[in-house]
Every structure is written in structure tokens, then in C-alpha cells.
């Protein structure tokens, strides 16, 4: 009989906010063919010949702004979540990162050393994307084949529309907004290139990114990041019964000159400030753990832009992090799988 265990997997972080460690982390991250999906030699030239010559210093400065005494916020918060989930189940729960440490190989080895022969991979991403969930599953299989052929892998699907996730997200949002009377609420998701949407389209014809395809039912939605983001917004709004004109869905963190999914968060925030929106709230539901993209990009850069363009109050809503109700939801998923 197989012994079950769970590997929670998040994005990852540099080992420290130094230029050296940030450069090492960015090299691993950006050389992933599912992050920058261009031919290997072109990617090598772009990443090592251009990006890594300038970006590590800037990124290190950004990491230094958000770094905690305990370490990277994303790592620390992911560890806290694991520590709250573990007592709620009687099977081993281990944490790994897609990039950096602790690695996926390290995480599976830890489970194997506990006698585990069947591992549930639970990516800590609500929505599916090539550059998040897919690259985790590909890396897991690569590691399994090479080092742990005796282990069986099961993957947990994207949970963007699971009622229990929507409830805990909605309740967290409501609690955070208690006492803050906002003029508008932005749901800001991490952006991806438009071509990633089309590459993930299993129908090879549905995803036209034309304003309609995400609303029209299709098998493509199982792997459509854009649709899943809009569904997360729709379901959360429905749960909280928000007014239709009180919120907007946007996408942040674009890189390079290729078209990325729109509307862009930075441009939208600037636009609202210039049009007279004085109190803005923003939530980032593509992440379950606060990180550079939420704390620095939204909580610092976006806030500064909003205030400089005429806004008065800017409220960044924390990710679920180690929220107790969220830890219970994750544990419940694990326990349901355990008895399946």
C-alpha cells in the first residue's frame, strides 16, 4: 500500500537580496523555456547577454526594500502556511520552490526519506499558466524520472473557482477593507504574454483574446490563465455582492515589448488617479503569498504613482499568506485526497 505525502510548491526567491544571489535566481527563472518561450540560443542571448547585465542590480535593490529579518517574505510566508497546514493532516507536508531553495528535488527527497511513495503536487497558484503551474509539473516529472522513479505523482488542479477558495479570498478581502471606504477596487493579476494564452489553448482555435472568448464556454478554459483570472474576479464579486462599476480586473509585471494581456495595472492606476478616484484598494489574487510583486511593485511603486497623479488613499490588500481559514482549506483538500 502506498504512503502518501504532499509537496506545496511556490515560485521561489533569491537566497539573499544581494546582487550575486539575485543574478543566480534570475538566471534560473528567466532561462526557463516556459517563462521566456523563445528558442534556446535566442533566450540565452537575451537573458545572459542583456538582462543579466543590468537587471540584477535593480532587482536586488527592490528585494532589499521588502526583505524581512527572517528572509524572503514569499519563503517565510510559505513556511508559515506549511506549518499551519501540517497539524491539520496526518500525512507529511513539505514545501519546495520552483526556482531557488528549497528545490523540488530537495522537497521530494524529504518526502521519500519519510517513506512516501505517492506525492500530491499542490502548486500555490490559483490559476493555471505555462510559467507557473505547467513549469512546476514539468520540473517535478523531470526530477521524478531522474531521481525518484519509484514515486507516483498526482497533481492538484487549479483552484481559482473552488467555492471554498473563493469564500476565504472574499472573506479576507472584506475583512481587509473593513473601515476603508474605497472609490474603486482593482483585482490585479500577474501578466503573461498573449502568446502564452494561445499556446495553452488545447482547442487551438478558441482563445482569440477578443473580449468574448473568456465568456464563451470552452474546454480551453481548463488551461486559460486569462479566463481563470476573470472567473476569480467574477466569483469573488458575486460572493461579496459588489456593484458592477466598483471594480476592475488588470494585469501587472509585463516584461519586454511583446503584447501582454491587458488592461495593464500601472496604466489603469494612473488613469483612475487622473480621473478623480481618490481612494483606491487593490488585491492581487494571482498570488497566495506576498512577494516582491505585491509588496514592492504594488504596495510601493503603484501606490507612489497613484498619489503622484492625484490619488489620496491607497490600500493594498494582503495575500492569503498564512491566514488560518486558508490553511484549513488547504488541509481539507489534502485530507480529501488522502482518502480518495
Wavefront OBJ file of the C-alpha trace (Angstrom):
o trace
v 0.000 0.000 0.000
v 1.364 3.428 -0.949
v 2.227 6.027 1.652
v 1.019 9.497 0.727
v 2.674 12.884 1.129
v 2.206 16.434 -0.137
v 4.569 18.892 -1.790
v 3.412 22.509 -1.652
v 5.235 24.428 -4.394
v 5.587 28.184 -4.716
v 7.582 30.341 -7.136
v 10.771 30.897 -5.172
v 13.128 33.668 -4.212
v 16.844 34.525 -4.146
v 18.786 33.199 -1.157
v 19.543 36.792 -0.197
v 18.869 40.280 -1.593
v 22.454 40.621 -2.812
v 23.226 41.231 -6.470
v 25.068 37.885 -6.701
v 22.183 35.798 -5.352
v 19.570 37.745 -7.293
v 21.531 37.205 -10.517
v 21.715 33.455 -9.849
v 17.983 33.314 -9.160
v 17.048 35.366 -12.236
v 19.236 33.178 -14.438
v 17.365 30.044 -13.362
v 13.977 31.745 -13.618
v 14.405 33.526 -16.947
v 16.147 30.623 -18.686
v 13.027 28.508 -18.140
v 11.560 27.931 -21.604
v 8.048 28.328 -20.197
v 8.855 31.761 -18.802
v 10.663 33.187 -21.825
v 9.374 30.901 -24.556
v 11.749 31.630 -27.394
v 14.397 29.319 -28.937
v 17.218 28.385 -26.571
v 20.014 30.337 -28.266
v 17.862 33.455 -28.520
v 16.850 33.072 -24.889
v 20.476 32.594 -23.861
v 21.497 35.745 -25.715
v 18.616 37.756 -24.272
v 18.960 36.574 -20.676
v 22.719 36.249 -20.236
v 23.773 38.754 -22.848
v 21.343 41.544 -21.975
v 19.017 41.099 -18.972
v 21.572 39.711 -16.507
v 23.960 42.566 -17.265
v 21.592 45.196 -15.872
v 18.576 43.748 -14.090
v 20.193 42.016 -11.056
v 21.328 45.306 -9.517
v 17.883 46.868 -9.895
v 16.100 43.727 -8.683
v 18.463 43.396 -5.707
v 17.588 46.953 -4.674
v 13.896 46.043 -4.884
v 14.372 42.867 -2.831
v 16.274 44.848 -0.203
v 13.195 47.053 0.253
v 10.949 44.102 1.098
v 13.364 41.666 2.777
v 12.493 40.619 6.323
v 14.845 39.703 9.170
v 13.683 36.074 8.738
v 14.349 36.153 4.989
v 12.340 36.490 1.790
v 8.671 37.291 2.527
v 7.494 34.698 -0.003
v 9.602 31.950 1.577
v 8.751 32.914 5.163
v 5.020 33.173 4.461
v 5.024 29.864 2.566
v 6.772 28.208 5.523
v 4.201 29.656 7.904
v 1.401 28.278 5.738
v 3.019 24.828 5.697
v 3.416 24.979 9.464
v -0.300 25.727 9.890
v -1.408 23.079 7.392
v 0.765 20.251 8.744
v -1.002 19.774 12.120
v -4.353 19.527 10.325
v -3.422 16.338 8.451
v -1.667 13.112 9.390
v 0.402 12.832 6.207
v 3.724 14.633 5.599
v 3.514 18.133 4.092
v 6.719 19.558 2.646
v 7.461 22.901 0.965
v 9.509 23.462 -2.206
v 10.171 26.258 -4.671
v 10.233 26.057 -8.455
v 13.317 28.286 -8.524
v 15.908 28.657 -5.808
v 15.748 26.881 -2.445
v 14.360 24.614 -1.126
v 14.320 22.945 -4.540
v 11.747 20.497 -5.846
v 14.389 17.750 -5.742
v 15.099 18.559 -2.098
v 11.383 18.519 -1.272
v 10.681 15.166 -2.917
v 13.786 13.703 -1.257
v 12.480 14.821 2.114
v 9.185 13.027 1.436
v 10.970 9.929 0.112
v 13.055 9.797 3.299
v 9.771 9.633 5.233
v 8.759 6.571 3.229
v 6.347 8.403 0.937
v 5.656 6.669 -2.388
v 2.758 8.815 -3.688
v 3.112 12.598 -3.777
v 0.393 15.187 -4.288
v 1.869 18.245 -6.004
v -0.065 21.320 -4.897
v 1.128 24.429 -6.780
v 0.375 27.534 -4.746
v -1.170 29.290 -7.741
v -4.959 29.654 -8.021
v -4.843 29.939 -11.831
v -3.072 27.729 -14.378
v -0.333 29.234 -16.552
v 2.615 27.953 -18.576
v 5.043 29.970 -16.475
v 3.656 28.795 -13.127
v 1.724 25.539 -12.769
v 2.908 23.934 -16.004
v 6.584 24.541 -15.381
v 6.229 23.103 -11.872
v 4.653 19.899 -13.174
v 7.253 19.561 -15.932
v 10.093 20.052 -13.434
v 8.549 17.589 -10.983
v 8.338 14.897 -13.656
v 11.902 15.576 -14.762
v 13.137 15.201 -11.173
v 10.979 12.133 -10.544
v 12.266 10.290 -13.613
v 15.889 11.035 -12.802
v 15.985 10.548 -9.029
v 12.732 9.013 -7.751
v 11.331 6.578 -10.343
v 9.593 4.619 -7.581
v 7.401 7.597 -6.632
v 3.953 8.257 -8.118
v 2.981 11.869 -8.751
v -0.551 13.291 -8.561
v -1.179 16.953 -9.357
v -3.785 19.183 -7.776
v -5.709 21.208 -10.380
v -6.038 24.990 -10.483
v -8.382 26.084 -7.694
v -9.412 29.529 -8.983
v -13.117 28.597 -8.984
v -13.371 26.298 -5.974
v -16.115 27.688 -3.689
v -14.042 27.215 -0.542
v -11.160 29.207 -2.073
v -13.492 31.982 -3.237
v -15.034 32.154 0.227
v -11.719 32.505 2.033
v -10.497 35.036 -0.556
v -13.724 37.035 -0.323
v -13.766 36.959 3.476
v -10.128 38.085 3.595
v -10.895 40.929 1.186
v -13.941 42.020 3.174
v -12.005 41.979 6.447
v -9.128 43.979 4.978
v -11.497 46.609 3.614
v -13.322 46.996 6.916
v -13.044 50.684 7.790
v -11.643 51.705 4.387
v -14.279 53.326 2.189
v -12.792 52.954 -1.279
v -13.882 54.625 -4.515
v -12.693 51.702 -6.640
v -11.271 48.199 -6.225
v -8.679 46.687 -8.579
v -8.108 42.954 -8.956
v -4.514 42.912 -10.216
v -3.190 39.621 -11.611
v 0.316 38.860 -12.815
v 0.517 39.450 -16.559
v 1.688 36.989 -19.203
v 2.382 37.394 -22.930
v -0.678 36.948 -25.127
v 1.062 34.131 -26.977
v 1.094 32.070 -23.756
v -2.695 32.110 -23.802
v -2.762 30.800 -27.351
v -0.064 28.187 -26.700
v -2.121 26.819 -23.802
v -5.296 26.622 -25.921
v -5.970 22.884 -26.240
v -8.613 23.563 -28.910
v -6.073 25.553 -30.990
v -8.859 27.907 -32.049
v -10.850 29.281 -29.102
v -8.515 31.785 -27.432
v -8.640 34.886 -29.611
v -8.325 37.378 -26.715
v -11.114 39.377 -28.340
v -13.148 40.297 -25.274
v -15.623 37.455 -25.845
v -13.719 34.168 -25.777
v -13.241 34.158 -21.999
v -17.021 34.418 -21.511
v -17.957 31.700 -24.034
v -17.738 28.198 -22.585
v -14.872 26.102 -23.939
v -12.598 23.215 -22.980
v -9.788 25.739 -23.488
v -10.724 27.362 -20.185
v -9.162 24.476 -18.275
v -5.758 25.914 -19.168
v -6.632 29.540 -19.971
v -4.980 31.852 -17.469
v -6.910 34.917 -18.643
v -10.295 33.215 -18.311
v -9.385 31.879 -14.881
v -8.349 35.334 -13.664
v -11.620 36.867 -14.815
v -13.521 33.996 -13.217
v -11.719 34.577 -9.911
v -12.832 38.202 -10.048
v -16.397 37.339 -11.100
v -16.893 34.728 -8.402
v -15.387 36.914 -5.677
v -17.521 39.867 -6.734
v -20.594 37.622 -6.788
v -19.779 36.259 -3.330
v -19.377 39.769 -1.890
v -22.231 41.236 -3.983
v -20.123 44.160 -5.176
v -21.573 46.741 -7.538
v -20.668 46.271 -11.192
v -18.930 49.629 -11.615
v -16.953 49.391 -8.364
v -14.132 47.109 -9.526
v -11.735 46.445 -12.433
v -9.543 43.489 -13.426
v -5.999 44.319 -14.563
v -2.627 42.635 -15.192
v 0.778 43.674 -13.833
v 4.514 42.960 -14.233
v 4.954 42.881 -18.004
v 8.428 42.394 -19.476
v 9.750 43.247 -22.930
v 7.988 44.681 -25.976
v 5.700 41.784 -26.944
v 1.955 42.270 -26.303
v 0.867 41.095 -22.859
v -2.700 40.595 -21.687
v -4.462 43.852 -20.843
v -5.518 46.154 -19.280
v -2.235 46.949 -17.566
v -2.310 47.624 -13.825
v 0.126 50.545 -13.828
v -1.682 52.418 -16.618
v -5.078 51.779 -15.031
v -3.984 53.084 -11.637
v -2.553 56.249 -13.183
v -5.734 56.707 -15.240
v -8.026 56.394 -12.216
v -5.975 58.888 -10.218
v -6.054 61.409 -13.060
v -9.813 60.927 -13.483
v -10.510 61.803 -9.859
v -10.532 58.489 -7.999
v -9.248 59.425 -4.549
v -9.381 56.167 -2.589
v -8.145 53.009 -4.288
v -7.994 49.449 -2.974
v -6.067 46.702 -4.746
v -5.967 42.933 -4.314
v -3.569 40.525 -6.062
v -5.313 37.117 -6.385
v -2.757 35.501 -8.705
v -0.605 35.148 -5.583
v -1.384 33.374 -2.317
v 1.810 34.638 -0.654
v 3.001 38.229 -0.577
v 6.226 38.745 -2.501
v 8.211 41.299 -4.474
v 5.378 41.750 -6.988
v 2.795 42.535 -4.310
v 4.795 44.328 -1.624
v 7.158 46.400 -3.782
v 5.504 46.651 -7.200
v 2.002 47.274 -5.870
v 2.479 48.415 -2.287
v 5.294 50.845 -3.097
v 5.575 51.652 -6.820
v 1.867 51.597 -7.674
v 0.996 53.500 -4.509
v 3.542 56.196 -5.346
v 2.158 56.526 -8.880
v -1.409 56.799 -7.607
v -0.565 59.502 -5.082
v 1.620 61.437 -7.537
v -1.242 61.541 -10.054
v -3.843 62.939 -7.671
v -4.957 59.999 -5.537
v -5.237 60.401 -1.786
v -5.530 56.941 -0.172
v -4.142 53.636 -1.454
v -4.856 50.344 0.291
v -3.019 47.150 -0.701
v -4.807 44.036 0.479
v -2.546 41.284 1.792
v -2.481 37.915 0.062
v -3.942 34.945 1.929
v -0.474 34.149 3.284
v -0.864 32.038 6.442
v -4.486 33.045 7.063
v -5.957 30.395 9.352
v -9.051 29.796 7.225
v -6.854 29.412 4.144
v -4.641 26.880 5.928
v -7.780 24.926 6.822
v -8.926 24.935 3.192
v -5.551 23.589 2.019
v -5.584 20.922 4.736
v -9.126 19.905 3.782
v -8.038 19.453 0.152
v -5.140 17.297 1.306
v -7.340 15.172 3.566
v -9.911 14.676 0.807
v -7.132 13.468 -1.482
v -5.703 11.231 1.246
v -8.912 9.185 1.451
v -9.600 9.167 -2.287
l 1 2 3 4 5 6 7 8 9 10 11 12 13 14 15 16 17 18 19 20 21 22 23 24 25 26 27 28 29 30 31 32 33 34 35 36 37 38 39 40 41 42 43 44 45 46 47 48 49 50 51 52 53 54 55 56 57 58 59 60 61 62 63 64 65 66 67 68 69 70 71 72 73 74 75 76 77 78 79 80 81 82 83 84 85 86 87 88 89 90 91 92 93 94 95 96 97 98 99 100 101 102 103 104 105 106 107 108 109 110 111 112 113 114 115 116 117 118 119 120 121 122 123 124 125 126 127 128 129 130 131 132 133 134 135 136 137 138 139 140 141 142 143 144 145 146 147 148 149 150 151 152 153 154 155 156 157 158 159 160 161 162 163 164 165 166 167 168 169 170 171 172 173 174 175 176 177 178 179 180 181 182 183 184 185 186 187 188 189 190 191 192 193 194 195 196 197 198 199 200 201 202 203 204 205 206 207 208 209 210 211 212 213 214 215 216 217 218 219 220 221 222 223 224 225 226 227 228 229 230 231 232 233 234 235 236 237 238 239 240 241 242 243 244 245 246 247 248 249 250 251 252 253 254 255 256 257 258 259 260 261 262 263 264 265 266 267 268 269 270 271 272 273 274 275 276 277 278 279 280 281 282 283 284 285 286 287 288 289 290 291 292 293 294 295 296 297 298 299 300 301 302 303 304 305 306 307 308 309 310 311 312 313 314 315 316 317 318 319 320 321 322 323 324 325 326 327 328 329 330 331 332 333 334 335 336 337 338 339 340
